[in-house]
Amino acid sequence: MDYGTYQGVYTLILMAIMISIIVWAYSKRQKSAFNEAANLVFADEQVHSDSLNGEQKDKSAHI
């Protein structure tokens, strides 16, 4: 086997990996996990705003 054959086999392996990743990313089983991960940013904002509201309530109670 020469260099060209190795290069061809390497290309086929990389193409198979790429296609596998694409199929995995667009599979229906992964949709709920990806939606949950996408909404984590908004969940953090809700927790942060709740903690800020709690601090404001505490300050108004001391006045």
N, CA, C and O atoms as a Tripos MOL2 file, in Angstrom:
@<TRIPOS>MOLECULE
protein
  252   251    63     0     0
PROTEIN
NO_CHARGES

@<TRIPOS>ATOM
      1 N           0.8440   -1.1730    0.0000 N.3       1 MET1
      2 CA          0.0000    0.0000    0.0000 C.3       1 MET1
      3 C           0.8920    1.2390    0.0000 C.2       1 MET1
      4 O           1.8580    1.3420    0.7560 O.2       1 MET1
      5 N           0.5440    2.1340   -0.8410 N.am      2 ASP2
      6 CA          1.3420    3.3520   -0.9350 C.3       2 ASP2
      7 C           0.6370    4.5050   -0.2210 C.2       2 ASP2
      8 O          -0.4240    4.3310    0.3780 O.2       2 ASP2
      9 N           1.2420    5.6670   -0.2980 N.am      3 TYR3
     10 CA          0.7380    6.8510    0.4020 C.3       3 TYR3
     11 C          -0.6630    7.2270   -0.0690 C.2       3 TYR3
     12 O          -1.4930    7.6310    0.7450 O.2       3 TYR3
     13 N          -0.9400    7.1050   -1.3550 N.am      4 GLY4
     14 CA         -2.2490    7.4580   -1.9010 C.3       4 GLY4
     15 C          -3.3570    6.5890   -1.3340 C.2       4 GLY4
     16 O          -4.4630    7.0710   -1.0900 O.2       4 GLY4
     17 N          -3.0720    5.3220   -1.1260 N.am      5 THR5
     18 CA         -4.0610    4.4140   -0.5530 C.3       5 THR5
     19 C          -4.3600    4.7910    0.8970 C.2       5 THR5
     20 O          -5.5200    4.8330    1.3050 O.2       5 THR5
     21 N          -3.3130    5.0640    1.6700 N.am      6 TYR6
     22 CA         -3.5140    5.4930    3.0530 C.3       6 TYR6
     23 C          -4.3130    6.7920    3.1180 C.2       6 TYR6
     24 O          -5.1800    6.9580    3.9760 O.2       6 TYR6
     25 N          -4.0160    7.6940    2.2150 N.am      7 GLN7
     26 CA         -4.7260    8.9680    2.1860 C.3       7 GLN7
     27 C          -6.2030    8.7510    1.8630 C.2       7 GLN7
     28 O          -7.0660    9.4030    2.4500 O.2       7 GLN7
     29 N          -6.4980    7.8450    0.9390 N.am      8 GLY8
     30 CA         -7.8850    7.5420    0.5960 C.3       8 GLY8
     31 C          -8.6350    6.9030    1.7500 C.2       8 GLY8
     32 O          -9.7820    7.2560    2.0190 O.2       8 GLY8
     33 N          -7.9910    5.9590    2.4350 N.am      9 VAL9
     34 CA         -8.6160    5.3040    3.5870 C.3       9 VAL9
     35 C          -8.8510    6.3190    4.7010 C.2       9 VAL9
     36 O          -9.9030    6.3100    5.3390 O.2       9 VAL9
     37 N          -7.8820    7.1850    4.9340 N.am     10 TYR10
     38 CA         -8.0020    8.2260    5.9570 C.3      10 TYR10
     39 C          -9.1660    9.1620    5.6310 C.2      10 TYR10
     40 O          -9.9180    9.5530    6.5240 O.2      10 TYR10
     41 N          -9.3130    9.5170    4.3720 N.am     11 THR11
     42 CA        -10.4170   10.3800    3.9480 C.3      11 THR11
     43 C         -11.7610    9.6980    4.1860 C.2      11 THR11
     44 O         -12.7000   10.3340    4.6640 O.2      11 THR11
     45 N         -11.8590    8.4210    3.8620 N.am     12 LEU12
     46 CA        -13.1080    7.6890    4.0860 C.3      12 LEU12
     47 C         -13.4480    7.5920    5.5730 C.2      12 LEU12
     48 O         -14.6130    7.7080    5.9560 O.2      12 LEU12
     49 N         -12.4410    7.3810    6.4000 N.am     13 ILE13
     50 CA        -12.6760    7.3090    7.8410 C.3      13 ILE13
     51 C         -13.1780    8.6500    8.3620 C.2      13 ILE13
     52 O         -14.1280    8.6930    9.1430 O.2      13 ILE13
     53 N         -12.5550    9.7370    7.9390 N.am     14 LEU14
     54 CA        -12.9910   11.0620    8.3840 C.3      14 LEU14
     55 C         -14.3970   11.3910    7.8880 C.2      14 LEU14
     56 O         -15.1780   12.0110    8.6100 O.2      14 LEU14
     57 N         -14.7220   10.9830    6.6680 N.am     15 MET15
     58 CA        -16.0760   11.2110    6.1530 C.3      15 MET15
     59 C         -17.1000   10.4280    6.9640 C.2      15 MET15
     60 O         -18.1810   10.9390    7.2570 O.2      15 MET15
     61 N         -16.7640    9.1800    7.3330 N.am     16 ALA16
     62 CA        -17.6740    8.3640    8.1360 C.3      16 ALA16
     63 C         -17.8860    8.9960    9.5080 C.2      16 ALA16
     64 O         -19.0050    9.0040   10.0210 O.2      16 ALA16
     65 N         -16.8210    9.5230   10.1010 N.am     17 ILE17
     66 CA        -16.9470   10.1900   11.4000 C.3      17 ILE17
     67 C         -17.8240   11.4300   11.2770 C.2      17 ILE17
     68 O         -18.6800   11.6740   12.1270 O.2      17 ILE17
     69 N         -17.6180   12.2010   10.2370 N.am     18 MET18
     70 CA        -18.4000   13.4260   10.0270 C.3      18 MET18
     71 C         -19.8860   13.1060    9.8400 C.2      18 MET18
     72 O         -20.7430   13.7700   10.4230 O.2      18 MET18
     73 N         -20.1840   12.1100    9.0430 N.am     19 ILE19
     74 CA        -21.5770   11.7140    8.8160 C.3      19 ILE19
     75 C         -22.1920   11.1900   10.1120 C.2      19 ILE19
     76 O         -23.3600   11.4580   10.3940 O.2      19 ILE19
     77 N         -21.4170   10.4480   10.9020 N.am     20 SER20
     78 CA        -21.9180    9.9440   12.1860 C.3      20 SER20
     79 C         -22.2610   11.0820   13.1330 C.2      20 SER20
     80 O         -23.2850   11.0330   13.8150 O.2      20 SER20
     81 N         -21.4260   12.0930   13.1820 N.am     21 ILE21
     82 CA        -21.6890   13.2440   14.0510 C.3      21 ILE21
     83 C         -22.9410   13.9830   13.5980 C.2      21 ILE21
     84 O         -23.7480   14.4000   14.4290 O.2      21 ILE21
     85 N         -23.1080   14.1490   12.3040 N.am     22 ILE22
     86 CA        -24.2940   14.8390   11.7800 C.3      22 ILE22
     87 C         -25.5580   14.0530   12.0970 C.2      22 ILE22
     88 O         -26.5590   14.6330   12.5190 O.2      22 ILE22
     89 N         -25.5200   12.7370   11.8970 N.am     23 VAL23
     90 CA        -26.6880   11.9030   12.1980 C.3      23 VAL23
     91 C         -27.0050   11.9630   13.6860 C.2      23 VAL23
     92 O         -28.1730   12.0540   14.0630 O.2      23 VAL23
     93 N         -25.9830   11.9150   14.5370 N.am     24 TRP24
     94 CA        -26.1870   11.9930   15.9820 C.3      24 TRP24
     95 C         -26.7940   13.3370   16.3840 C.2      24 TRP24
     96 O         -27.7030   13.3890   17.2130 O.2      24 TRP24
     97 N         -26.2940   14.4130   15.8000 N.am     25 ALA25
     98 CA        -26.7570   15.7500   16.1730 C.3      25 ALA25
     99 C         -28.2090   15.9880   15.7660 C.2      25 ALA25
    100 O         -28.9360   16.6980   16.4610 O.2      25 ALA25
    101 N         -28.6320   15.4130   14.6680 N.am     26 TYR26
    102 CA        -29.9950   15.6400   14.1900 C.3      26 TYR26
    103 C         -30.9490   14.5050   14.5500 C.2      26 TYR26
    104 O         -32.0790   14.4850   14.0610 O.2      26 TYR26
    105 N         -30.5270   13.5620   15.3880 N.am     27 SER27
    106 CA        -31.4150   12.4660   15.7520 C.3      27 SER27
    107 C         -32.4970   12.9680   16.7070 C.2      27 SER27
    108 O         -32.2760   13.9090   17.4690 O.2      27 SER27
    109 N         -33.6410   12.3430   16.6600 N.am     28 LYS28
    110 CA        -34.7690   12.7660   17.4890 C.3      28 LYS28
    111 C         -34.5290   12.4620   18.9620 C.2      28 LYS28
    112 O         -35.0920   13.1310   19.8280 O.2      28 LYS28
    113 N         -33.7040   11.4680   19.2570 N.am     29 ARG29
    114 CA        -33.4250   11.1370   20.6580 C.3      29 ARG29
    115 C         -32.6390   12.2350   21.3540 C.2      29 ARG29
    116 O         -32.7310   12.3710   22.5740 O.2      29 ARG29
    117 N         -31.8710   13.0200   20.6130 N.am     30 GLN30
    118 CA        -31.0420   14.0700   21.2000 C.3      30 GLN30
    119 C         -31.7760   15.4050   21.3200 C.2      30 GLN30
    120 O         -31.2790   16.3250   21.9700 O.2      30 GLN30
    121 N         -32.9440   15.5190   20.7050 N.am     31 LYS31
    122 CA        -33.6420   16.8020   20.6530 C.3      31 LYS31
    123 C         -33.9650   17.3380   22.0420 C.2      31 LYS31
    124 O         -33.7650   18.5250   22.3030 O.2      31 LYS31
    125 N         -34.4570   16.4940   22.9310 N.am     32 SER32
    126 CA        -34.8210   16.9800   24.2650 C.3      32 SER32
    127 C         -33.5880   17.4230   25.0520 C.2      32 SER32
    128 O         -33.6440   18.4100   25.7850 O.2      32 SER32
    129 N         -32.4960   16.7120   24.9080 N.am     33 ALA33
    130 CA        -31.2640   17.1000   25.6150 C.3      33 ALA33
    131 C         -30.7320   18.4270   25.0860 C.2      33 ALA33
    132 O         -30.2800   19.2730   25.8580 O.2      33 ALA33
    133 N         -30.7880   18.6060   23.7730 N.am     34 PHE34
    134 CA        -30.3070   19.8580   23.1850 C.3      34 PHE34
    135 C         -31.2220   21.0250   23.5540 C.2      34 PHE34
    136 O         -30.7370   22.1300   23.7970 O.2      34 PHE34
    137 N         -32.5330   20.8000   23.6010 N.am     35 ASN35
    138 CA        -33.4560   21.8650   24.0110 C.3      35 ASN35
    139 C         -33.2190   22.2610   25.4660 C.2      35 ASN35
    140 O         -33.2610   23.4420   25.8100 O.2      35 ASN35
    141 N         -32.9710   21.2740   26.3080 N.am     36 GLU36
    142 CA        -32.6830   21.5710   27.7120 C.3      36 GLU36
    143 C         -31.3870   22.3720   27.8420 C.2      36 GLU36
    144 O         -31.3200   23.3260   28.6170 O.2      36 GLU36
    145 N         -30.3710   21.9900   27.0930 N.am     37 ALA37
    146 CA        -29.1000   22.7170   27.1360 C.3      37 ALA37
    147 C         -29.2600   24.1320   26.5910 C.2      37 ALA37
    148 O         -28.6300   25.0640   27.0910 O.2      37 ALA37
    149 N         -30.0930   24.2970   25.5750 N.am     38 ALA38
    150 CA        -30.2960   25.6220   24.9890 C.3      38 ALA38
    151 C         -31.0180   26.5530   25.9590 C.2      38 ALA38
    152 O         -30.8110   27.7660   25.9140 O.2      38 ALA38
    153 N         -31.8520   26.0120   26.8230 N.am     39 ASN39
    154 CA        -32.6190   26.8380   27.7550 C.3      39 ASN39
    155 C         -31.9150   27.0630   29.0900 C.2      39 ASN39
    156 O         -32.4570   27.7500   29.9560 O.2      39 ASN39
    157 N         -30.7330   26.5090   29.2740 N.am     40 LEU40
    158 CA        -30.0060   26.7120   30.5270 C.3      40 LEU40
    159 C         -29.6720   28.1790   30.7600 C.2      40 LEU40
    160 O         -29.6480   28.6300   31.9050 O.2      40 LEU40
    161 N         -29.4180   28.9200   29.7070 N.am     41 VAL41
    162 CA        -29.0950   30.3390   29.8420 C.3      41 VAL41
    163 C         -30.2700   31.0840   30.4510 C.2      41 VAL41
    164 O         -30.0850   31.9260   31.3310 O.2      41 VAL41
    165 N         -31.4570   30.7870   29.9990 N.am     42 PHE42
    166 CA        -32.6400   31.4630   30.5040 C.3      42 PHE42
    167 C         -32.9520   31.0370   31.9350 C.2      42 PHE42
    168 O         -33.4650   31.8410   32.7140 O.2      42 PHE42
    169 N         -32.6580   29.8090   32.2910 N.am     43 ALA43
    170 CA        -32.8770   29.3400   33.6570 C.3      43 ALA43
    171 C         -31.9660   30.0910   34.6150 C.2      43 ALA43
    172 O         -32.3860   30.4440   35.7170 O.2      43 ALA43
    173 N         -30.7210   30.3400   34.2100 N.am     44 ASP44
    174 CA        -29.7990   31.1020   35.0510 C.3      44 ASP44
    175 C         -30.2900   32.5290   35.2460 C.2      44 ASP44
    176 O         -30.1610   33.0800   36.3390 O.2      44 ASP44
    177 N         -30.8480   33.1330   34.2110 N.am     45 GLU45
    178 CA        -31.3730   34.4910   34.3340 C.3      45 GLU45
    179 C         -32.5410   34.5290   35.3100 C.2      45 GLU45
    180 O         -32.6760   35.4820   36.0770 O.2      45 GLU45
    181 N         -33.3770   33.5130   35.2900 N.am     46 GLN46
    182 CA        -34.5250   33.4600   36.1940 C.3      46 GLN46
    183 C         -34.0440   33.3350   37.6350 C.2      46 GLN46
    184 O         -34.5670   34.0130   38.5190 O.2      46 GLN46
    185 N         -33.0700   32.4920   37.8800 N.am     47 VAL47
    186 CA        -32.5380   32.3300   39.2330 C.3      47 VAL47
    187 C         -31.9000   33.6320   39.6950 C.2      47 VAL47
    188 O         -32.0740   34.0380   40.8450 O.2      47 VAL47
    189 N         -31.1640   34.2880   38.8060 N.am     48 HIS48
    190 CA        -30.5070   35.5500   39.1510 C.3      48 HIS48
    191 C         -31.5370   36.6340   39.4700 C.2      48 HIS48
    192 O         -31.3790   37.3690   40.4440 O.2      48 HIS48
    193 N         -32.5800   36.7370   38.6640 N.am     49 SER49
    194 CA        -33.5960   37.7650   38.9210 C.3      49 SER49
    195 C         -34.3650   37.4560   40.2020 C.2      49 SER49
    196 O         -34.7580   38.3750   40.9210 O.2      49 SER49
    197 N         -34.5820   36.1780   40.4940 N.am     50 ASP50
    198 CA        -35.2500   35.8160   41.7450 C.3      50 ASP50
    199 C         -34.3950   36.1980   42.9460 C.2      50 ASP50
    200 O         -34.9150   36.6740   43.9550 O.2      50 ASP50
    201 N         -33.0880   35.9910   42.8410 N.am     51 SER51
    202 CA        -32.2180   36.3520   43.9660 C.3      51 SER51
    203 C         -32.1540   37.8650   44.1290 C.2      51 SER51
    204 O         -32.0830   38.3550   45.2570 O.2      51 SER51
    205 N         -32.1780   38.6120   43.0390 N.am     52 LEU52
    206 CA        -32.1850   40.0690   43.1370 C.3      52 LEU52
    207 C         -33.4820   40.5640   43.7590 C.2      52 LEU52
    208 O         -33.4710   41.4810   44.5800 O.2      52 LEU52
    209 N         -34.5840   39.9690   43.3750 N.am     53 ASN53
    210 CA        -35.8670   40.3540   43.9680 C.3      53 ASN53
    211 C         -35.8890   40.0440   45.4570 C.2      53 ASN53
    212 O         -36.4590   40.8080   46.2360 O.2      53 ASN53
    213 N         -35.2840   38.9500   45.8610 N.am     54 GLY54
    214 CA        -35.2140   38.6020   47.2730 C.3      54 GLY54
    215 C         -34.3750   39.5930   48.0470 C.2      54 GLY54
    216 O         -34.7210   39.9380   49.1770 O.2      54 GLY54
    217 N         -33.2750   40.0650   47.4680 N.am     55 GLU55
    218 CA        -32.4310   41.0570   48.1320 C.3      55 GLU55
    219 C         -33.1770   42.3800   48.2810 C.2      55 GLU55
    220 O         -33.0490   43.0470   49.3080 O.2      55 GLU55
    221 N         -33.9500   42.7650   47.2750 N.am     56 GLN56
    222 CA        -34.7010   44.0130   47.3480 C.3      56 GLN56
    223 C         -35.7790   43.9180   48.4260 C.2      56 GLN56
    224 O         -36.0430   44.8960   49.1260 O.2      56 GLN56
    225 N         -36.3980   42.7550   48.5630 N.am     57 LYS57
    226 CA        -37.4150   42.5750   49.5980 C.3      57 LYS57
    227 C         -36.7760   42.6470   50.9810 C.2      57 LYS57
    228 O         -37.3510   43.2180   51.9080 O.2      57 LYS57
    229 N         -35.5720   42.0600   51.1170 N.am     58 ASP58
    230 CA        -34.8770   42.1030   52.4020 C.3      58 ASP58
    231 C         -34.5090   43.5320   52.7700 C.2      58 ASP58
    232 O         -34.6390   43.9160   53.9330 O.2      58 ASP58
    233 N         -34.0560   44.3230   51.8160 N.am     59 LYS59
    234 CA        -33.6770   45.7110   52.0820 C.3      59 LYS59
    235 C         -34.8970   46.5360   52.4760 C.2      59 LYS59
    236 O         -34.8150   47.3830   53.3660 O.2      59 LYS59
    237 N         -36.0280   46.2930   51.8160 N.am     60 SER60
    238 CA        -37.2230   47.0640   52.1390 C.3      60 SER60
    239 C         -37.7800   46.6590   53.5030 C.2      60 SER60
    240 O         -38.4480   47.4650   54.1500 O.2      60 SER60
    241 N         -37.5260   45.4510   53.9470 N.am     61 ALA61
    242 CA        -38.0060   45.0100   55.2520 C.3      61 ALA61
    243 C         -37.2110   45.6640   56.3730 C.2      61 ALA61
    244 O         -37.7420   45.8630   57.4650 O.2      61 ALA61
    245 N         -35.9480   46.0040   56.1240 N.am     62 HIS62
    246 CA        -35.1050   46.6120   57.1480 C.3      62 HIS62
    247 C         -35.3300   48.1120   57.2680 C.2      62 HIS62
    248 O         -34.9090   48.7160   58.2550 O.2      62 HIS62
    249 N         -35.9650   48.7090   56.3130 N.am     63 ILE63
    250 CA        -36.1360   50.1680   56.3300 C.3      63 ILE63
    251 C         -37.2910   50.5630   57.1710 C.2      63 ILE63
    252 O         -37.5820   51.7520   57.2990 O.2      63 ILE63
@<TRIPOS>BOND
     1     1     2 1
     2     2     3 1
     3     3     4 2
     4     3     5 am
     5     5     6 1
     6     6     7 1
     7     7     8 2
     8     7     9 am
     9     9    10 1
    10    10    11 1
    11    11    12 2
    12    11    13 am
    13    13    14 1
    14    14    15 1
    15    15    16 2
    16    15    17 am
    17    17    18 1
    18    18    19 1
    19    19    20 2
    20    19    21 am
    21    21    22 1
    22    22    23 1
    23    23    24 2
    24    23    25 am
    25    25    26 1
    26    26    27 1
    27    27    28 2
    28    27    29 am
    29    29    30 1
    30    30    31 1
    31    31    32 2
    32    31    33 am
    33    33    34 1
    34    34    35 1
    35    35    36 2
    36    35    37 am
    37    37    38 1
    38    38    39 1
    39    39    40 2
    40    39    41 am
    41    41    42 1
    42    42    43 1
    43    43    44 2
    44    43    45 am
    45    45    46 1
    46    46    47 1
    47    47    48 2
    48    47    49 am
    49    49    50 1
    50    50    51 1
    51    51    52 2
    52    51    53 am
    53    53    54 1
    54    54    55 1
    55    55    56 2
    56    55    57 am
    57    57    58 1
    58    58    59 1
    59    59    60 2
    60    59    61 am
    61    61    62 1
    62    62    63 1
    63    63    64 2
    64    63    65 am
    65    65    66 1
    66    66    67 1
    67    67    68 2
    68    67    69 am
    69    69    70 1
    70    70    71 1
    71    71    72 2
    72    71    73 am
    73    73    74 1
    74    74    75 1
    75    75    76 2
    76    75    77 am
    77    77    78 1
    78    78    79 1
    79    79    80 2
    80    79    81 am
    81    81    82 1
    82    82    83 1
    83    83    84 2
    84    83    85 am
    85    85    86 1
    86    86    87 1
    87    87    88 2
    88    87    89 am
    89    89    90 1
    90    90    91 1
    91    91    92 2
    92    91    93 am
    93    93    94 1
    94    94    95 1
    95    95    96 2
    96    95    97 am
    97    97    98 1
    98    98    99 1
    99    99   100 2
   100    99   101 am
   101   101   102 1
   102   102   103 1
   103   103   104 2
   104   103   105 am
   105   105   106 1
   106   106   107 1
   107   107   108 2
   108   107   109 am
   109   109   110 1
   110   110   111 1
   111   111   112 2
   112   111   113 am
   113   113   114 1
   114   114   115 1
   115   115   116 2
   116   115   117 am
   117   117   118 1
   118   118   119 1
   119   119   120 2
   120   119   121 am
   121   121   122 1
   122   122   123 1
   123   123   124 2
   124   123   125 am
   125   125   126 1
   126   126   127 1
   127   127   128 2
   128   127   129 am
   129   129   130 1
   130   130   131 1
   131   131   132 2
   132   131   133 am
   133   133   134 1
   134   134   135 1
   135   135   136 2
   136   135   137 am
   137   137   138 1
   138   138   139 1
   139   139   140 2
   140   139   141 am
   141   141   142 1
   142   142   143 1
   143   143   144 2
   144   143   145 am
   145   145   146 1
   146   146   147 1
   147   147   148 2
   148   147   149 am
   149   149   150 1
   150   150   151 1
   151   151   152 2
   152   151   153 am
   153   153   154 1
   154   154   155 1
   155   155   156 2
   156   155   157 am
   157   157   158 1
   158   158   159 1
   159   159   160 2
   160   159   161 am
   161   161   162 1
   162   162   163 1
   163   163   164 2
   164   163   165 am
   165   165   166 1
   166   166   167 1
   167   167   168 2
   168   167   169 am
   169   169   170 1
   170   170   171 1
   171   171   172 2
   172   171   173 am
   173   173   174 1
   174   174   175 1
   175   175   176 2
   176   175   177 am
   177   177   178 1
   178   178   179 1
   179   179   180 2
   180   179   181 am
   181   181   182 1
   182   182   183 1
   183   183   184 2
   184   183   185 am
   185   185   186 1
   186   186   187 1
   187   187   188 2
   188   187   189 am
   189   189   190 1
   190   190   191 1
   191   191   192 2
   192   191   193 am
   193   193   194 1
   194   194   195 1
   195   195   196 2
   196   195   197 am
   197   197   198 1
   198   198   199 1
   199   199   200 2
   200   199   201 am
   201   201   202 1
   202   202   203 1
   203   203   204 2
   204   203   205 am
   205   205   206 1
   206   206   207 1
   207   207   208 2
   208   207   209 am
   209   209   210 1
   210   210   211 1
   211   211   212 2
   212   211   213 am
   213   213   214 1
   214   214   215 1
   215   215   216 2
   216   215   217 am
   217   217   218 1
   218   218   219 1
   219   219   220 2
   220   219   221 am
   221   221   222 1
   222   222   223 1
   223   223   224 2
   224   223   225 am
   225   225   226 1
   226   226   227 1
   227   227   228 2
   228   227   229 am
   229   229   230 1
   230   230   231 1
   231   231   232 2
   232   231   233 am
   233   233   234 1
   234   234   235 1
   235   235   236 2
   236   235   237 am
   237   237   238 1
   238   238   239 1
   239   239   240 2
   240   239   241 am
   241   241   242 1
   242   242   243 1
   243   243   244 2
   244   243   245 am
   245   245   246 1
   246   246   247 1
   247   247   248 2
   248   247   249 am
   249   249   250 1
   250   250   251 1
   251   251   252 2
@<TRIPOS>SUBSTRUCTURE
     1 MET1         2 RESIDUE 1 A MET
     2 ASP2         6 RESIDUE 1 A ASP
     3 TYR3        10 RESIDUE 1 A TYR
     4 GLY4        14 RESIDUE 1 A GLY
     5 THR5        18 RESIDUE 1 A THR
     6 TYR6        22 RESIDUE 1 A TYR
     7 GLN7        26 RESIDUE 1 A GLN
     8 GLY8        30 RESIDUE 1 A GLY
     9 VAL9        34 RESIDUE 1 A VAL
    10 TYR10       38 RESIDUE 1 A TYR
    11 THR11       42 RESIDUE 1 A THR
    12 LEU12       46 RESIDUE 1 A LEU
    13 ILE13       50 RESIDUE 1 A ILE
    14 LEU14       54 RESIDUE 1 A LEU
    15 MET15       58 RESIDUE 1 A MET
    16 ALA16       62 RESIDUE 1 A ALA
    17 ILE17       66 RESIDUE 1 A ILE
    18 MET18       70 RESIDUE 1 A MET
    19 ILE19       74 RESIDUE 1 A ILE
    20 SER20       78 RESIDUE 1 A SER
    21 ILE21       82 RESIDUE 1 A ILE
    22 ILE22       86 RESIDUE 1 A ILE
    23 VAL23       90 RESIDUE 1 A VAL
    24 TRP24       94 RESIDUE 1 A TRP
    25 ALA25       98 RESIDUE 1 A ALA
    26 TYR26      102 RESIDUE 1 A TYR
    27 SER27      106 RESIDUE 1 A SER
    28 LYS28      110 RESIDUE 1 A LYS
    29 ARG29      114 RESIDUE 1 A ARG
    30 GLN30      118 RESIDUE 1 A GLN
    31 LYS31      122 RESIDUE 1 A LYS
    32 SER32      126 RESIDUE 1 A SER
    33 ALA33      130 RESIDUE 1 A ALA
    34 PHE34      134 RESIDUE 1 A PHE
    35 ASN35      138 RESIDUE 1 A ASN
    36 GLU36      142 RESIDUE 1 A GLU
    37 ALA37      146 RESIDUE 1 A ALA
    38 ALA38      150 RESIDUE 1 A ALA
    39 ASN39      154 RESIDUE 1 A ASN
    40 LEU40      158 RESIDUE 1 A LEU
    41 VAL41      162 RESIDUE 1 A VAL
    42 PHE42      166 RESIDUE 1 A PHE
    43 ALA43      170 RESIDUE 1 A ALA
    44 ASP44      174 RESIDUE 1 A ASP
    45 GLU45      178 RESIDUE 1 A GLU
    46 GLN46      182 RESIDUE 1 A GLN
    47 VAL47      186 RESIDUE 1 A VAL
    48 HIS48      190 RESIDUE 1 A HIS
    49 SER49      194 RESIDUE 1 A SER
    50 ASP50      198 RESIDUE 1 A ASP
    51 SER51      202 RESIDUE 1 A SER
    52 LEU52      206 RESIDUE 1 A LEU
    53 ASN53      210 RESIDUE 1 A ASN
    54 GLY54      214 RESIDUE 1 A GLY
    55 GLU55      218 RESIDUE 1 A GLU
    56 GLN56      222 RESIDUE 1 A GLN
    57 LYS57      226 RESIDUE 1 A LYS
    58 ASP58      230 RESIDUE 1 A ASP
    59 LYS59      234 RESIDUE 1 A LYS
    60 SER60      238 RESIDUE 1 A SER
    61 ALA61      242 RESIDUE 1 A ALA
    62 HIS62      246 RESIDUE 1 A HIS
    63 ILE63      250 RESIDUE 1 A ILE
